[in-house]
Amino acid sequence: GSMELPYPFGFSGGCTIQLVCDVGVDDVRAAWLGGAPELGLLVRNVTPRALILNLQPDCSRLFNASVAALFSDSYAPAWGNTLVVSSCSSSEAALIKNCSSEPPDRYMKRSTSHCSANESIRCILPRTPSNTSGHHFLNRSEVLRSNCTGLVSAVSYSDAQGPSLLLGALELDWWVPGRCRCDARANCTQFPATKTRPEAFQCECPEGLQGDGFVDGTGCWEVMLN
């Protein structure tokens, strides 16, 4: 089977956000983030604002390699994610907590997730943003200071279809580096450069128009009614 991805995602080296295509059982294709399917960063869905990953519980998923794959000039984990981690040796007590709201053993089997019976499973909780406006992401430096060995899974908060917690899911916000290059009829959101990310933008077609809004994508077009 074939797999279609919206701009700016793709499988070739020239794509702004490059994914890896892997052909599995029965010729079923899957898209992976991070250049290495063994990290298990499986793409569940791509929306106009977010890349949703499916993280099956796995204590053998290397922490540092996974964190490196989750942050780039074009995407980062959204603030509403809680990371489920293992074997941490950090003094960041304010960052690493017990997974109190949903104990990991409620939705993961240690026997099938490469987790030993005495494996220490904790959660890296997002800090409360210092301001309530704009986009907020997990802080890569803070996450790495947790000194964990495994990224076991994640819990993502989503309010797209009403407030809900997605177990085994991680949500990445994405954007395109550079100045606005949107269809003339699209709305452009420009993000100023930060210490960790260059200037970037997102496009969105207004209500009544279809498309991704990007000049290099499908642009915007009118919906034809029969």
ZIJOLIN-V612033 format. One record per residue. N is the residue number from 1. RES is the residue in one small letter. SS is DSSP state (a for helix, b for strand, c for the rest). Layout:
n: {N;N}
res: {RES;RES}
ss: {SS;SS}
//
This chain:
n: {1;2;3;4;5;6;7;8;9;10;11;12;13;14;15;16;17;18;19;20;21;22;23;24;25;26;27;28;29;30;31;32;33;34;35;36;37;38;39;40;41;42;43;44;45;46;47;48;49;50;51;52;53;54;55;56;57;58;59;60;61;62;63;64;65;66;67;68;69;70;71;72;73;74;75;76;77;78;79;80;81;82;83;84;85;86;87;88;89;90;91;92;93;94;95;96;97;98;99;100;101;102;103;104;105;106;107;108;109;110;111;112;113;114;115;116;117;118;119;120;121;122;123;124;125;126;127;128;129;130;131;132;133;134;135;136;137;138;139;140;141;142;143;144;145;146;147;148;149;150;151;152;153;154;155;156;157;158;159;160;161;162;163;164;165;166;167;168;169;170;171;172;173;174;175;176;177;178;179;180;181;182;183;184;185;186;187;188;189;190;191;192;193;194;195;196;197;198;199;200;201;202;203;204;205;206;207;208;209;210;211;212;213;214;215;216;217;218;219;220;221;222;223;224;225;226}
res: {g;s;m;e;l;p;y;p;f;g;f;s;g;g;c;t;i;q;l;v;c;d;v;g;v;d;d;v;r;a;a;w;l;g;g;a;p;e;l;g;l;l;v;r;n;v;t;p;r;a;l;i;l;n;l;q;p;d;c;s;r;l;f;n;a;s;v;a;a;l;f;s;d;s;y;a;p;a;w;g;n;t;l;v;v;s;s;c;s;s;s;e;a;a;l;i;k;n;c;s;s;e;p;p;d;r;y;m;k;r;s;t;s;h;c;s;a;n;e;s;i;r;c;i;l;p;r;t;p;s;n;t;s;g;h;h;f;l;n;r;s;e;v;l;r;s;n;c;t;g;l;v;s;a;v;s;y;s;d;a;q;g;p;s;l;l;l;g;a;l;e;l;d;w;w;v;p;g;r;c;r;c;d;a;r;a;n;c;t;q;f;p;a;t;k;t;r;p;e;a;f;q;c;e;c;p;e;g;l;q;g;d;g;f;v;d;g;t;g;c;w;e;v;m;l;n}
ss: {c;c;c;c;c;c;c;c;b;b;c;c;c;c;c;c;b;b;c;b;b;b;b;c;a;a;a;c;b;b;b;b;c;c;c;c;a;a;a;c;c;b;b;b;b;b;c;c;c;b;b;b;b;b;c;c;c;c;c;c;c;b;a;a;a;a;a;a;a;a;c;c;c;c;b;b;b;b;c;c;b;b;b;b;b;b;c;c;c;c;c;c;c;c;c;b;b;c;c;c;c;c;c;a;a;a;c;c;c;c;c;c;c;c;c;c;c;c;c;c;b;b;b;b;c;c;c;c;c;c;c;c;c;c;c;c;b;c;c;a;a;a;a;a;c;c;c;c;c;b;b;b;b;b;b;b;b;b;c;c;c;c;c;b;b;b;b;c;b;b;b;b;b;b;c;b;b;c;c;c;c;b;c;c;c;b;b;b;b;b;b;c;c;c;c;c;c;c;c;b;b;b;b;b;b;c;c;c;b;b;c;c;c;b;c;c;c;c;c;c;b;b;c;c;c;c}
//
